[in-house]
């Protein structure tokens, strides 16, 4: 009986460790694309060409400042320059590295309640516009510093412009409300079509 319990614990630990390695390897693989012909970055004033769509990617996250946690790993990118955002569409990848800016905002909203991004931290955000062919595409969006990603399908109509936005939802610590100092729980995704 004892031997069975030990084997069960070892098996569960092995599965959990393998899952972590797999997630890291998966993130690394998605950061390196095999194609270069799926999308191209365009300027703010670029227009939609026939048979193509414009997709603006917006994402934001707030982390603690560098050195906030005494025992945090030196490899952590929280509060440092070069925080990466990864986009991979149909095998073409890009890594956008952002330096971020220190931000202090009120802990409570004016109408009451706690602001999950209240306090002093470092804000990282991207706003990038790409052009790609109309149709269905497989999108991967990840934050390697958080070991977090989302993968999903989108369908874009030719001649249209879209905004794909990601908003952070932070973890809770015990009975406390969600807040950025507890790290990222997930990214809330929304996609809207721009009005002409």
ABEGO torsion letter per residue (X at the ends): XAAAAAAAAAAAAAAAAAAAAAAAAAAAAAABBABAAABBBBBAABBBBBGBBBBBBBBBBBBBBBGABAABBAABABGBBGBBBBBBBGGBBBBBBBAEBBBBBBABBAAEEBBAABEBBBBBBBBBBBBBBBEBBBBBBBBAAAGBBBBBBBBBBBGBBBBBBBBBBBBBBEABBBBAAAEBABBBBBBBBBBX
